[in-house]
Amino acid sequence: MAWTAVVGVVGTYFLYLLIAWLFLLFSRRLFLHPFKNIPGPFLAKVTNLYGGIQAIRRRGHLASYENHVKFGPVVRYGPNRLIFNTITAVQDIYANPLVTKSGVYVLTRMTPLGNVFDTPEVDEHRRKRKIISQPISEKAMRDFEPTMAEQIDTFVEQLRKSCRLSEPINMTKRLEYLGGDVVGHLGFGYPLKMQTEETNQWLMWGLSFVNVRVNIYMQFPKLAFIEPALKILGSKIRNKYRSIIGKMIVNRTSIPKDAKRDLYAYAADSMKGGTSLINSELWAEAFFFVVAGGATSATAMAALFFYLTRYPSVYEKLNKEIRTHFQSGEDIHSGKALRDCIYLRACIDEALRMSPPAPGMLWREKIPPKKLADGGLEDPPLVVDGHVIPSGSQVAVNIYALHHNEEYFSDPFQFIPERWLTAEGRDSSSLMRRAFAPFGVGGRSCAGKAVAYLEISLTMAKTLYYFDLEIAPGPQGQIGAGTVGRKDGRGRKDEFQLYDVFTSLHDGPVLKLRERQQADGE
């Protein structure tokens, strides 16, 4: 009994000590912190658990939008975190030499060496970005386009088969498989064949698991202590993923470097080797390339199909443009005719605005002070939209919230491609254009912009040329839509629903397609 009593007393003592420590910590964060006067949810002011909860619920983008509506253009999203909703902040954060990626990116690392995504050091990231940009530049895309076109033709053929069976088609799944096949060829000239075989289709589910983990760690870094448990629970997925990456690399390195126009051909000589394949830079970049490659295009196209079938006048106008600019499906390729499809580009941009592929927060922090030759320190202040940001703090702009800010976009929840065809929409210096950032801004923006626009443009043009679209009947047709009456930000019926897991998860739309009677004489 005596020992039991002692344990009880000690336990009570430590409980009181913990309560006192938390009281002092929370009091400091509420009343003595440099951000004490910045509004935000109470829980967010005292702990990053608020962001973690939103990440687990996959609604960080919706929470950010709601907080900006309630609290204004700057919101305290964590004890040491601010989110902004202005174009000034976009430039101050993402195009500022005083700013670098937050250290939380290192927590998301899944390979021994860092890749272009999870490397916060400025110079090392610049070197990696230069390497990774080579195979996805506009010039490289001209070499790769025939391979991409083959995968898009496979996509069209699979749609045609479903048409002839009168099957409703879940566009998200088809587009993700297309994106995966394109990335397999673009990275290592490897035929994943997701569109035609089930063998590698699990990759898309596996990538979702990876991104959920990344987002939770970024929003609630202290939760990274569960990583050992996740490694055990996710060991089967991780091993399968490593196996397919290894197979892709080994297959590619077995043939001459210049045999294909892919990441390996352009970048292999510039990458650092390692004691083993897994410890090489090629492995690290391949891991990221496959994870991130297809997400942007699939999200934008799924959203565009959703909105086209809910805005008949937009659908009719875009159909007319595509079917008058091209005399046959074989005519659809990069060049003047595709560039002249200005309404197609406007529709793509509007889909990217309403459904950004990375809808959450890309955290940034101030770079460390630089040592001067005289022994002093160069430490200029970081100012974001008029707010001085102390060292150790993190800042971000939520792209979904920015893209739905009424100050920059009138009727932000309406799909209006025409906004991009006005004088303001065409002017790169206009407020609207400066607030449009689906690929990010500055030196750390998405390097795959040219790939995404080409893939989206070709896929949408060919699909609309060959098929007529309509929403599937019954409950299937509502997949991807909001639900009237919901109070969690998902009550807008005609908004394509995104689930924020760093990239965007989504489902649908489910459509019925009909072949055009006179497409290419068919």
N, C-alpha and C positions, 0 to 999 in steps of 0.2 A: 504493500500500500504506500509505503514511504516513497519508493521510486515513482510510483504512479502520480503521487502528489507533486513530486519535484518536476516531472515531465509536464504536468498540467500548468504549474507555475511558470516554467520556462516558456512553454508554448504561449501562454497568455501574455507574457512579457514581450515576446517577439511580435505577437499580433498587435499589441499597443504600439510597439516601435514602428511596425510597418504602417499603421494608420497615421502615426505622427509624421513619418517620412513622406507619405503620400499627401498629407495635408499641406506640409511645407512646400513640396514640389508643385502641387496644383495651385497653391496660393501665389507662388512666384510666377508661374506661367500666366495666371489671370491678372495679377496686379503689378508685377515688376518687370515683365518681359517687354522688349522693344515693340512687340506687336500687340500690346495690351489694348490699344485703342482701335485695332482693326476688327470689324464685325465678322461674325461667323457663328456656326453652331457651337453650343456650349461644350459638347464633348470634344469637338475638334480643337478647341483652345487648350485642352489639358492633355490630350493623348492622340496619337496617330491611329488609335483603334477606330476612330470615326471613318477614316479613309479605308481601313481594312474591312470594315463592315460593308461599305459601299462596293469594294472590290469583290468581296465574297458574293454579294447580291448581284454583281455584274451591272451596276447602274451608276458607276462613278460619273459618267457623262451627264446623266439626268440629275444627279445630286448637285453637280457643279452648276448646271443651268438654273435649277431651282434656287440655289444659294445666291447666284448673281441677281436673279429677279428680286429676291427678298432683301439682300444686304447691299447690293451695288456692285461696281466694277472691280473691287478688290475684296477678297474674302479670305479669312484665316481658315485654312483647310487642315491644319495640324499645328501643334505648338510652335514649330519653326518653319511652317510652310504657308505660303500665300499663293492664291490663284488669281489671275487677272483676266479681264474680258475687254481689252482695248487693243487697237492696232499699235498704239504707242508701246504697249507692253510687249507685243510680239517682237518688235525690233529691239527693244531694250534687253530682252531675254535671249532671243534665238539668233540675233545678228550682232552680238556684242563680244568683242575680244576679251572682256573681263569675266566672261561666263563660260563655264564648262559643264559637261554632264555631271549629274549628281553621283556621289559615290554609291548610291543604292543600285546602280546598274551592275556593279561588280557582283552583288548578291544574286543576280539573275543568271550568272555565267554557268553554262552546262558543259564546258570543255576546258581542258587544262590551260590552254592559251585563250586570251580574249579575242573577240571578233569585232567587226566594225560597229556593231550595235552596243556591246557591253564594255567598250573601252573608254573611260572618261578622260584619260590623258590627252591633251590637245594635239601635241605633235604626233603621237602614235596613232591617234584616230585619223589625223590628216593623211598619214602614210597609208593606212589601211583603206581609207576611202578612195584614194587615188588608184589603188590596185583594183578595188571592187568596181569602180566606175568604168573601167575600160571596156568590159564586155557588154555594158548596158548603156553606152552612150548612143546618141542618135546615129553616129557613123556606123557603129557596130551593129545597130539594129537593121541597117540596110543589108548587111551580110546574113543576119539571122532570120530575116522576114520569111524566106521560103520555108524554113523549118517551122516557124510559128504558124504560117498559113496551113501547113499540113495538119497541124493539131486542131486548128479551127475548122478545117474541112471535116475532120473526124467528129468534132462536136456537132456540126450541121448534120452529118449522116446519122449520128445517134438520135438527134431530134427527129429526123425523118422516119426512122424506124418506130419511134414511139408514136408519132403521128399516125402511121398506118395501122397501129394497134389501138388507136383511140385512147392512149394512156395519158392521164394527167401527168405533168412533168414538174418536179420540184427543181426550180432553176438554181437554187443555191448549191445543191449537190452536183448538178451537171457542171456548173461554173467552177466549183472548187476542183473537180477532177480535171477540167481543162487547164486551170491554173497550175495544178501539180504536174501535168504532162509538159506544159511549156517550160516550167522551171527545171524539170529533169533534163530536158534537152539544152536549155540555156546554160545550166551550170556545168554539166559533164557529158552532154551528148547522150544521155541515158534514157531509154524508153521505159518510163514507169507504167505506161498503158493503163492508167486509172480509168480512162473513158470506156475502155473496151473489155477490161478484165477486172475481177474483184481482188486479185492478189495483193495489190498495194493500196487499195482504197482505205484501209485502216489508217494510213498516214494522216488523213485529214482529221480523224478523231484524235489521234495521238498529238497532232500539232495543237489542237484546242487545249488539251491537258497541259502542254508546255506553256502556252500563253496564259492560262489561268494562273499557273504558278508564278510566272514572271510578274503579272499584274499585282497579285497579292503581296509579293515581296516588295515591289516598288511603292505600294501605298501604305504598307504596314511592315517596315523593315525588321522589326523585332520578331516577327513571326518566322523569320528564316531559321530559327532554332529547330523547326520541325523538318528541316531538309533531310536529316538521316532517315526519318520515318517515311518521307516521300520517296526516297531512293529505294527503300524496301518495297513500298506499295507499288511504285511505278517501274520496278526493275524489268518486268516483262516488256513494257512499252519501250523503255530506254534501250534495252538490248536489241529489240527488233529495229529500232530506229538507227542504232549504231551499225547494225548489220547491213541495212540498205544503203546507208551513207558509205560504209566501207566498200560495198559491192560497186557502187557508182564510181568511186575514186579508183579502185583497182582496175575496173573495166576500162576506165578512161586512160589511165597511165600505161596500159598495155598496148596502146596504139600511138602513132606519132602525134606530137603536140599539135601540129598544124592540120591534122586530119579533119578537125571540126572547128567551127567558129563559136566557141563557148568560153565560159569563165576560165577553164583550165588553159585553153590556148592563149588567152590574153594575159593571164595573171600568174601562172604557175612559176615562172622564172623570178618573179618579184617577191614571192612568199618565202618566209623563213622555214627552214626544215626543222626537224626535231628528232629525238632519240627513237621515236616510233611514229606510226601514222597518226595515232590518237593525240600525240603531243606536237603535231605539226600545225602550222598556220593554215595550211590547206584544209585540214580537218575542221578547224574552228570556223573558217569562213563558209565551208560547205554546210555545216550545221545551221548557221544563220541563214544562208541563201535559200535552203529548202524550206525553213520555217517561215520566212517572211515573203518569199517570192510571189506566191499566188494570192495572198490575202487582199492586197489592194484592188486588183482587177476584179476578183470575184465579188467583193462587197459592192463596188461601184456598179457592176452590171446587174447584180441581183436587185439592187435598189432601183436602177433605171427600168428594168422590166416591171417592177412593182408599180412605179409611178406612171409608166406609159399605159398600163392597163386600167388605171384609175383616172387618167386625164385624157379622155377621148380626143379632144381637139389637138393636144400635143402629139398624140400617137398618129393621128391622120396627117398632120403637118410633116412629121419626121418621115413617115412612110413615103409620102409624096416626094420628099427631097431625095431619099435613097433610090427610089425606083425610077426617078427621072435622070439622076446623075449617072446611073450605071445601066448598060444595056444587057449585061449578063453577070452572073455571080463571079465568073472568072475575071471580070474587069475590076473587081474590088481588091485593091492593093494600095500601098502608100503611093502618093503622087498628087498631082494637081486636082484630080476629080475628088479624091477623098478630102483634101484640104478645103475644097470649095463647099463641102457639106458643113456649112457654118452652124446650121441648126443642130446637127448631130453633136458638134463640139459643145454647143450651148447646153444641150441635154445632158451630156456627160459631166460638164462642170456643175450643173445644178444637182445632179445625183451625188457628186462628190461633196458638194456643200451640205446637202441635207443628211447624207449618210457617210461621214468621213471614215475611212478604213481604220484609222487609229484615233478613236474619239476621246481618249482620256488625256491624262497629264503627262508630259515629258519633262520630268523635273530637272532643273538646272541649279547650279550654285556658283558662288564667286570663286575665281581662281585663287590659289594661295599667293601671298605676297612674294615678290621677286627680290632676291638679294642683289644689292648694287655693289660695284667694285670698291666703294669706300666703306663697305660693311653695313650700310644702311639698308632700309627696306623700301621698295616701291609698292605702295598699297593704296591705289586710288579708290574712292568710294564707288560702290555699285548702286545706281539709282534706277529704279524701275517705275515708270509712270509717276514720277514725283516722290516715290517712297524710297528712302535709304534702306538698303538691305544689308544687315550685318553678316559677317562671316559666320559660316555654320548654318545659315538659313537656306531654304530651298524655295524656288519660285517656278511657276509654270503658267501657261495659258491653256485652258481646256478648249480644244478645237471645236467640239460639238457646240459648246455654249457660244463661242465666238461666231460660228456660222449661223447661229439663230438669234444673234443680237439685233434687235430692231433698229438700232442706230445705224447699222450698216446694210441691213437687208429688210426691206419692207415685206410684210406678210411672210415672215421667215419659215412658217410651217406649210406654206403653199409651194407647190412645184411649178416654178415659173421660169422656164429656160429663156424667155424673152428678156429677162433682166440682163443677161450677158450680151445681148445684141444692141443695147442702148449705147449712147455715147459714153456714159459712165461705165458700163460693163466692159467696153473695149479699151478704156483708158487705164493703163497699168498703174497710174498714180492716183486713181480715184480711191475713195474710202472703201468702196465695195471690193475692189480688186486687192487692196492691201489687207483686207480682212479675210481673204480667201486663201487658206493655207492647208489644203488636204495632204500635201506632201512635206509640210514643214517649211521652215525658212532658214536661210543662212547655210553655213558650211556643214551643218549636221542634218540637213534636210534629206529626204529620201532620194537616193541616187537612181532609183528605178523609175523615175517619172516618165522618161521616154518609152520604156518598155510598157508601162501601164497604159499610156494613151494609145499606143499603137495596137496593143492587144484588145483594148476596149473598143476602139474605133472599128477595127476589122471584124470583130465578133458581132457587134451590134449591127453593123451594116449588112453583113451576110445573113444574119438571122432575120432581119426585117425584109431583106430582099426575097428570101425564099419562103417565109411563113407569115401567116396572119395570126395574131395573138388575141386571146381573151382569157379572163379569169375562169378558173375551173369552177364548176357548179358545186353548191353545197358547202359544208364546213371546210373542205380542202382549200377552197378559194380564199378563205380568210386567214390561212397560215401566213404569218409575216406581218399582219395588220395589228393595230392597237385594238383595245377592247373598251368600248364606251362605258364610262362609269368607274374605271379603275382609278385609284388615287395615288399610284406610285409613279406617275409620269408616263404611263403607258395607256392613257385613255384617249389618245388621238387616233381615231379609227383609220384615217388615211395616211398615217405615218409608218414607214417601214421600220420595224423594230430592230434595234441594235442591242447587243449585249456586250458590254465593255470588258474585255479580258486583255487589255492593252491593244490588241487588234480588235476587230468587230466580229463577234459571232452573230449569226442570223439564220433564219429558216424561211424557205419560200422565196418568192411567191410560187404558188402552184398554178400552172397555166395549162390551157388547152391550145394546142397549135394546129393549124391547118395549112397544108401546102398550097402555095399559089398555083393556080391552074395553068398559068402561062409563064412560069419562071424558067427561063432557058429552054423554052419549048416543051417542058414536061407537062 
